[in-house]
Amino acid sequence: MRFTVGEHSAGHMRRILRMFLTRWELDRTAESATLALTELVANVVRHVPGRRCSVLILREPYGLRVEVADDVPGAVHAKAADPLDAGGRGLVLVEAVTDRWGVDERAGGKTVWFECDA
């Protein structure tokens, strides 16, 4: 699905993801997966001009894979924020609550993904 996201989009995305997780009987991954998706969508809202992205939700043999792709090239990194910073912890959270995550750079953009084992 391709979206232009805004401040309230993460809530809508969480509901869509929970619907799939329930259907696939992966409810136990819901808290981690919805938190991670929220952080990736928030990064698009904050850092992608035009706020356009594609979201792919996949049922895999091991569990769940979610990908958020945008058209802004460049690597992203999980880094510890200063304790007084208001933000900057999103990818650290993604790393903490998922089994795997990463970034695939592609021509004209990148895909940030995470996986949760069933």
MODELLER restraints for C-alpha pairs under 7 A, 6 or more apart:
rsr = mdl.restraints
at = mdl.atoms
rsr.add(forms.Gaussian(group=physical.xy_distance, feature=features.Distance(at['CA:1:A'], at['CA:54:A']), mean=5.46, stdev=0.5))
rsr.add(forms.Gaussian(group=physical.xy_distance, feature=features.Distance(at['CA:1:A'], at['CA:55:A']), mean=5.39, stdev=0.5))
rsr.add(forms.Gaussian(group=physical.xy_distance, feature=features.Distance(at['CA:1:A'], at['CA:56:A']), mean=6.47, stdev=0.5))
rsr.add(forms.Gaussian(group=physical.xy_distance, feature=features.Distance(at['CA:2:A'], at['CA:53:A']), mean=5.74, stdev=0.5))
rsr.add(forms.Gaussian(group=physical.xy_distance, feature=features.Distance(at['CA:2:A'], at['CA:54:A']), mean=4.10, stdev=0.5))
rsr.add(forms.Gaussian(group=physical.xy_distance, feature=features.Distance(at['CA:2:A'], at['CA:55:A']), mean=6.33, stdev=0.5))
rsr.add(forms.Gaussian(group=physical.xy_distance, feature=features.Distance(at['CA:3:A'], at['CA:52:A']), mean=5.62, stdev=0.5))
rsr.add(forms.Gaussian(group=physical.xy_distance, feature=features.Distance(at['CA:3:A'], at['CA:53:A']), mean=5.45, stdev=0.5))
rsr.add(forms.Gaussian(group=physical.xy_distance, feature=features.Distance(at['CA:3:A'], at['CA:54:A']), mean=6.01, stdev=0.5))
rsr.add(forms.Gaussian(group=physical.xy_distance, feature=features.Distance(at['CA:4:A'], at['CA:51:A']), mean=5.32, stdev=0.5))
rsr.add(forms.Gaussian(group=physical.xy_distance, feature=features.Distance(at['CA:4:A'], at['CA:52:A']), mean=4.28, stdev=0.5))
rsr.add(forms.Gaussian(group=physical.xy_distance, feature=features.Distance(at['CA:4:A'], at['CA:53:A']), mean=6.38, stdev=0.5))
rsr.add(forms.Gaussian(group=physical.xy_distance, feature=features.Distance(at['CA:5:A'], at['CA:45:A']), mean=6.32, stdev=0.5))
rsr.add(forms.Gaussian(group=physical.xy_distance, feature=features.Distance(at['CA:5:A'], at['CA:51:A']), mean=5.48, stdev=0.5))
rsr.add(forms.Gaussian(group=physical.xy_distance, feature=features.Distance(at['CA:5:A'], at['CA:52:A']), mean=6.32, stdev=0.5))
rsr.add(forms.Gaussian(group=physical.xy_distance, feature=features.Distance(at['CA:6:A'], at['CA:45:A']), mean=5.94, stdev=0.5))
rsr.add(forms.Gaussian(group=physical.xy_distance, feature=features.Distance(at['CA:10:A'], at['CA:38:A']), mean=5.17, stdev=0.5))
rsr.add(forms.Gaussian(group=physical.xy_distance, feature=features.Distance(at['CA:10:A'], at['CA:41:A']), mean=6.07, stdev=0.5))
rsr.add(forms.Gaussian(group=physical.xy_distance, feature=features.Distance(at['CA:14:A'], at['CA:34:A']), mean=5.36, stdev=0.5))
rsr.add(forms.Gaussian(group=physical.xy_distance, feature=features.Distance(at['CA:17:A'], at['CA:34:A']), mean=7.00, stdev=0.5))
rsr.add(forms.Gaussian(group=physical.xy_distance, feature=features.Distance(at['CA:18:A'], at['CA:30:A']), mean=6.30, stdev=0.5))
rsr.add(forms.Gaussian(group=physical.xy_distance, feature=features.Distance(at['CA:21:A'], at['CA:27:A']), mean=5.41, stdev=0.5))
rsr.add(forms.Gaussian(group=physical.xy_distance, feature=features.Distance(at['CA:21:A'], at['CA:30:A']), mean=6.77, stdev=0.5))
rsr.add(forms.Gaussian(group=physical.xy_distance, feature=features.Distance(at['CA:26:A'], at['CA:118:A']), mean=6.28, stdev=0.5))
rsr.add(forms.Gaussian(group=physical.xy_distance, feature=features.Distance(at['CA:29:A'], at['CA:116:A']), mean=6.53, stdev=0.5))
rsr.add(forms.Gaussian(group=physical.xy_distance, feature=features.Distance(at['CA:29:A'], at['CA:118:A']), mean=6.91, stdev=0.5))
rsr.add(forms.Gaussian(group=physical.xy_distance, feature=features.Distance(at['CA:32:A'], at['CA:97:A']), mean=5.24, stdev=0.5))
rsr.add(forms.Gaussian(group=physical.xy_distance, feature=features.Distance(at['CA:32:A'], at['CA:98:A']), mean=6.30, stdev=0.5))
rsr.add(forms.Gaussian(group=physical.xy_distance, feature=features.Distance(at['CA:33:A'], at['CA:116:A']), mean=6.94, stdev=0.5))
rsr.add(forms.Gaussian(group=physical.xy_distance, feature=features.Distance(at['CA:36:A'], at['CA:94:A']), mean=4.86, stdev=0.5))
rsr.add(forms.Gaussian(group=physical.xy_distance, feature=features.Distance(at['CA:39:A'], at['CA:90:A']), mean=5.25, stdev=0.5))
rsr.add(forms.Gaussian(group=physical.xy_distance, feature=features.Distance(at['CA:40:A'], at['CA:68:A']), mean=6.84, stdev=0.5))
rsr.add(forms.Gaussian(group=physical.xy_distance, feature=features.Distance(at['CA:44:A'], at['CA:51:A']), mean=5.73, stdev=0.5))
rsr.add(forms.Gaussian(group=physical.xy_distance, feature=features.Distance(at['CA:45:A'], at['CA:51:A']), mean=5.36, stdev=0.5))
rsr.add(forms.Gaussian(group=physical.xy_distance, feature=features.Distance(at['CA:48:A'], at['CA:72:A']), mean=6.52, stdev=0.5))
rsr.add(forms.Gaussian(group=physical.xy_distance, feature=features.Distance(at['CA:52:A'], at['CA:70:A']), mean=6.47, stdev=0.5))
rsr.add(forms.Gaussian(group=physical.xy_distance, feature=features.Distance(at['CA:53:A'], at['CA:68:A']), mean=6.53, stdev=0.5))
rsr.add(forms.Gaussian(group=physical.xy_distance, feature=features.Distance(at['CA:53:A'], at['CA:69:A']), mean=5.41, stdev=0.5))
rsr.add(forms.Gaussian(group=physical.xy_distance, feature=features.Distance(at['CA:53:A'], at['CA:70:A']), mean=4.62, stdev=0.5))
rsr.add(forms.Gaussian(group=physical.xy_distance, feature=features.Distance(at['CA:54:A'], at['CA:68:A']), mean=5.59, stdev=0.5))
rsr.add(forms.Gaussian(group=physical.xy_distance, feature=features.Distance(at['CA:54:A'], at['CA:69:A']), mean=5.08, stdev=0.5))
rsr.add(forms.Gaussian(group=physical.xy_distance, feature=features.Distance(at['CA:54:A'], at['CA:70:A']), mean=6.56, stdev=0.5))
rsr.add(forms.Gaussian(group=physical.xy_distance, feature=features.Distance(at['CA:55:A'], at['CA:67:A']), mean=5.64, stdev=0.5))
rsr.add(forms.Gaussian(group=physical.xy_distance, feature=features.Distance(at['CA:55:A'], at['CA:68:A']), mean=4.65, stdev=0.5))
rsr.add(forms.Gaussian(group=physical.xy_distance, feature=features.Distance(at['CA:55:A'], at['CA:69:A']), mean=6.57, stdev=0.5))
rsr.add(forms.Gaussian(group=physical.xy_distance, feature=features.Distance(at['CA:56:A'], at['CA:66:A']), mean=5.62, stdev=0.5))
rsr.add(forms.Gaussian(group=physical.xy_distance, feature=features.Distance(at['CA:56:A'], at['CA:67:A']), mean=5.01, stdev=0.5))
rsr.add(forms.Gaussian(group=physical.xy_distance, feature=features.Distance(at['CA:56:A'], at['CA:68:A']), mean=6.55, stdev=0.5))
rsr.add(forms.Gaussian(group=physical.xy_distance, feature=features.Distance(at['CA:57:A'], at['CA:65:A']), mean=6.10, stdev=0.5))
rsr.add(forms.Gaussian(group=physical.xy_distance, feature=features.Distance(at['CA:57:A'], at['CA:66:A']), mean=4.63, stdev=0.5))
rsr.add(forms.Gaussian(group=physical.xy_distance, feature=features.Distance(at['CA:57:A'], at['CA:67:A']), mean=6.62, stdev=0.5))
rsr.add(forms.Gaussian(group=physical.xy_distance, feature=features.Distance(at['CA:58:A'], at['CA:64:A']), mean=5.89, stdev=0.5))
rsr.add(forms.Gaussian(group=physical.xy_distance, feature=features.Distance(at['CA:58:A'], at['CA:65:A']), mean=5.09, stdev=0.5))
rsr.add(forms.Gaussian(group=physical.xy_distance, feature=features.Distance(at['CA:58:A'], at['CA:66:A']), mean=6.15, stdev=0.5))
rsr.add(forms.Gaussian(group=physical.xy_distance, feature=features.Distance(at['CA:59:A'], at['CA:65:A']), mean=6.53, stdev=0.5))
rsr.add(forms.Gaussian(group=physical.xy_distance, feature=features.Distance(at['CA:62:A'], at['CA:117:A']), mean=5.48, stdev=0.5))
rsr.add(forms.Gaussian(group=physical.xy_distance, feature=features.Distance(at['CA:62:A'], at['CA:118:A']), mean=6.04, stdev=0.5))
rsr.add(forms.Gaussian(group=physical.xy_distance, feature=features.Distance(at['CA:63:A'], at['CA:116:A']), mean=5.88, stdev=0.5))
rsr.add(forms.Gaussian(group=physical.xy_distance, feature=features.Distance(at['CA:63:A'], at['CA:117:A']), mean=4.51, stdev=0.5))
rsr.add(forms.Gaussian(group=physical.xy_distance, feature=features.Distance(at['CA:63:A'], at['CA:118:A']), mean=4.39, stdev=0.5))
rsr.add(forms.Gaussian(group=physical.xy_distance, feature=features.Distance(at['CA:64:A'], at['CA:115:A']), mean=5.47, stdev=0.5))
rsr.add(forms.Gaussian(group=physical.xy_distance, feature=features.Distance(at['CA:64:A'], at['CA:116:A']), mean=5.17, stdev=0.5))
rsr.add(forms.Gaussian(group=physical.xy_distance, feature=features.Distance(at['CA:64:A'], at['CA:117:A']), mean=6.38, stdev=0.5))
rsr.add(forms.Gaussian(group=physical.xy_distance, feature=features.Distance(at['CA:65:A'], at['CA:114:A']), mean=5.75, stdev=0.5))
rsr.add(forms.Gaussian(group=physical.xy_distance, feature=features.Distance(at['CA:65:A'], at['CA:115:A']), mean=4.40, stdev=0.5))
rsr.add(forms.Gaussian(group=physical.xy_distance, feature=features.Distance(at['CA:65:A'], at['CA:116:A']), mean=6.62, stdev=0.5))
rsr.add(forms.Gaussian(group=physical.xy_distance, feature=features.Distance(at['CA:66:A'], at['CA:113:A']), mean=5.53, stdev=0.5))
rsr.add(forms.Gaussian(group=physical.xy_distance, feature=features.Distance(at['CA:66:A'], at['CA:114:A']), mean=5.55, stdev=0.5))
rsr.add(forms.Gaussian(group=physical.xy_distance, feature=features.Distance(at['CA:66:A'], at['CA:115:A']), mean=6.51, stdev=0.5))
rsr.add(forms.Gaussian(group=physical.xy_distance, feature=features.Distance(at['CA:67:A'], at['CA:111:A']), mean=6.30, stdev=0.5))
rsr.add(forms.Gaussian(group=physical.xy_distance, feature=features.Distance(at['CA:67:A'], at['CA:112:A']), mean=5.76, stdev=0.5))
rsr.add(forms.Gaussian(group=physical.xy_distance, feature=features.Distance(at['CA:67:A'], at['CA:113:A']), mean=4.22, stdev=0.5))
rsr.add(forms.Gaussian(group=physical.xy_distance, feature=features.Distance(at['CA:67:A'], at['CA:114:A']), mean=6.71, stdev=0.5))
rsr.add(forms.Gaussian(group=physical.xy_distance, feature=features.Distance(at['CA:68:A'], at['CA:111:A']), mean=5.55, stdev=0.5))
rsr.add(forms.Gaussian(group=physical.xy_distance, feature=features.Distance(at['CA:68:A'], at['CA:112:A']), mean=5.35, stdev=0.5))
rsr.add(forms.Gaussian(group=physical.xy_distance, feature=features.Distance(at['CA:68:A'], at['CA:113:A']), mean=6.20, stdev=0.5))
rsr.add(forms.Gaussian(group=physical.xy_distance, feature=features.Distance(at['CA:69:A'], at['CA:110:A']), mean=5.67, stdev=0.5))
rsr.add(forms.Gaussian(group=physical.xy_distance, feature=features.Distance(at['CA:69:A'], at['CA:111:A']), mean=4.06, stdev=0.5))
rsr.add(forms.Gaussian(group=physical.xy_distance, feature=features.Distance(at['CA:69:A'], at['CA:112:A']), mean=6.24, stdev=0.5))
rsr.add(forms.Gaussian(group=physical.xy_distance, feature=features.Distance(at['CA:70:A'], at['CA:109:A']), mean=5.64, stdev=0.5))
rsr.add(forms.Gaussian(group=physical.xy_distance, feature=features.Distance(at['CA:70:A'], at['CA:110:A']), mean=5.80, stdev=0.5))
rsr.add(forms.Gaussian(group=physical.xy_distance, feature=features.Distance(at['CA:70:A'], at['CA:111:A']), mean=6.53, stdev=0.5))
rsr.add(forms.Gaussian(group=physical.xy_distance, feature=features.Distance(at['CA:71:A'], at['CA:108:A']), mean=5.52, stdev=0.5))
rsr.add(forms.Gaussian(group=physical.xy_distance, feature=features.Distance(at['CA:71:A'], at['CA:109:A']), mean=3.97, stdev=0.5))
rsr.add(forms.Gaussian(group=physical.xy_distance, feature=features.Distance(at['CA:71:A'], at['CA:110:A']), mean=6.53, stdev=0.5))
rsr.add(forms.Gaussian(group=physical.xy_distance, feature=features.Distance(at['CA:72:A'], at['CA:108:A']), mean=6.49, stdev=0.5))
rsr.add(forms.Gaussian(group=physical.xy_distance, feature=features.Distance(at['CA:72:A'], at['CA:109:A']), mean=4.46, stdev=0.5))
rsr.add(forms.Gaussian(group=physical.xy_distance, feature=features.Distance(at['CA:72:A'], at['CA:110:A']), mean=6.56, stdev=0.5))
rsr.add(forms.Gaussian(group=physical.xy_distance, feature=features.Distance(at['CA:73:A'], at['CA:105:A']), mean=6.93, stdev=0.5))
rsr.add(forms.Gaussian(group=physical.xy_distance, feature=features.Distance(at['CA:73:A'], at['CA:108:A']), mean=5.66, stdev=0.5))
rsr.add(forms.Gaussian(group=physical.xy_distance, feature=features.Distance(at['CA:73:A'], at['CA:109:A']), mean=3.97, stdev=0.5))
rsr.add(forms.Gaussian(group=physical.xy_distance, feature=features.Distance(at['CA:73:A'], at['CA:110:A']), mean=5.70, stdev=0.5))
rsr.add(forms.Gaussian(group=physical.xy_distance, feature=features.Distance(at['CA:78:A'], at['CA:91:A']), mean=4.71, stdev=0.5))
rsr.add(forms.Gaussian(group=physical.xy_distance, feature=features.Distance(at['CA:78:A'], at['CA:92:A']), mean=4.95, stdev=0.5))
rsr.add(forms.Gaussian(group=physical.xy_distance, feature=features.Distance(at['CA:79:A'], at['CA:92:A']), mean=6.30, stdev=0.5))
rsr.add(forms.Gaussian(group=physical.xy_distance, feature=features.Distance(at['CA:80:A'], at['CA:89:A']), mean=6.50, stdev=0.5))
rsr.add(forms.Gaussian(group=physical.xy_distance, feature=features.Distance(at['CA:80:A'], at['CA:92:A']), mean=6.86, stdev=0.5))
rsr.add(forms.Gaussian(group=physical.xy_distance, feature=features.Distance(at['CA:81:A'], at['CA:88:A']), mean=5.48, stdev=0.5))
rsr.add(forms.Gaussian(group=physical.xy_distance, feature=features.Distance(at['CA:81:A'], at['CA:89:A']), mean=5.97, stdev=0.5))
rsr.add(forms.Gaussian(group=physical.xy_distance, feature=features.Distance(at['CA:95:A'], at['CA:101:A']), mean=6.40, stdev=0.5))
rsr.add(forms.Gaussian(group=physical.xy_distance, feature=features.Distance(at['CA:98:A'], at['CA:114:A']), mean=6.56, stdev=0.5))
rsr.add(forms.Gaussian(group=physical.xy_distance, feature=features.Distance(at['CA:98:A'], at['CA:115:A']), mean=6.11, stdev=0.5))
rsr.add(forms.Gaussian(group=physical.xy_distance, feature=features.Distance(at['CA:98:A'], at['CA:116:A']), mean=5.37, stdev=0.5))
rsr.add(forms.Gaussian(group=physical.xy_distance, feature=features.Distance(at['CA:99:A'], at['CA:115:A']), mean=5.79, stdev=0.5))
rsr.add(forms.Gaussian(group=physical.xy_distance, feature=features.Distance(at['CA:99:A'], at['CA:116:A']), mean=5.20, stdev=0.5))
rsr.add(forms.Gaussian(group=physical.xy_distance, feature=features.Distance(at['CA:99:A'], at['CA:117:A']), mean=6.51, stdev=0.5))
rsr.add(forms.Gaussian(group=physical.xy_distance, feature=features.Distance(at['CA:100:A'], at['CA:114:A']), mean=5.55, stdev=0.5))
rsr.add(forms.Gaussian(group=physical.xy_distance, feature=features.Distance(at['CA:100:A'], at['CA:115:A']), mean=5.17, stdev=0.5))
rsr.add(forms.Gaussian(group=physical.xy_distance, feature=features.Distance(at['CA:101:A'], at['CA:113:A']), mean=5.47, stdev=0.5))
rsr.add(forms.Gaussian(group=physical.xy_distance, feature=features.Distance(at['CA:101:A'], at['CA:114:A']), mean=4.00, stdev=0.5))
rsr.add(forms.Gaussian(group=physical.xy_distance, feature=features.Distance(at['CA:101:A'], at['CA:115:A']), mean=6.20, stdev=0.5))
rsr.add(forms.Gaussian(group=physical.xy_distance, feature=features.Distance(at['CA:102:A'], at['CA:112:A']), mean=5.84, stdev=0.5))
rsr.add(forms.Gaussian(group=physical.xy_distance, feature=features.Distance(at['CA:102:A'], at['CA:113:A']), mean=5.52, stdev=0.5))
rsr.add(forms.Gaussian(group=physical.xy_distance, feature=features.Distance(at['CA:102:A'], at['CA:114:A']), mean=6.52, stdev=0.5))
rsr.add(forms.Gaussian(group=physical.xy_distance, feature=features.Distance(at['CA:103:A'], at['CA:110:A']), mean=6.76, stdev=0.5))
rsr.add(forms.Gaussian(group=physical.xy_distance, feature=features.Distance(at['CA:103:A'], at['CA:111:A']), mean=5.60, stdev=0.5))
rsr.add(forms.Gaussian(group=physical.xy_distance, feature=features.Distance(at['CA:103:A'], at['CA:112:A']), mean=4.44, stdev=0.5))
rsr.add(forms.Gaussian(group=physical.xy_distance, feature=features.Distance(at['CA:103:A'], at['CA:113:A']), mean=6.30, stdev=0.5))
rsr.add(forms.Gaussian(group=physical.xy_distance, feature=features.Distance(at['CA:104:A'], at['CA:110:A']), mean=5.63, stdev=0.5))
rsr.add(forms.Gaussian(group=physical.xy_distance, feature=features.Distance(at['CA:104:A'], at['CA:111:A']), mean=5.13, stdev=0.5))
rsr.add(forms.Gaussian(group=physical.xy_distance, feature=features.Distance(at['CA:104:A'], at['CA:112:A']), mean=6.47, stdev=0.5))
rsr.add(forms.Gaussian(group=physical.xy_distance, feature=features.Distance(at['CA:105:A'], at['CA:111:A']), mean=6.36, stdev=0.5))
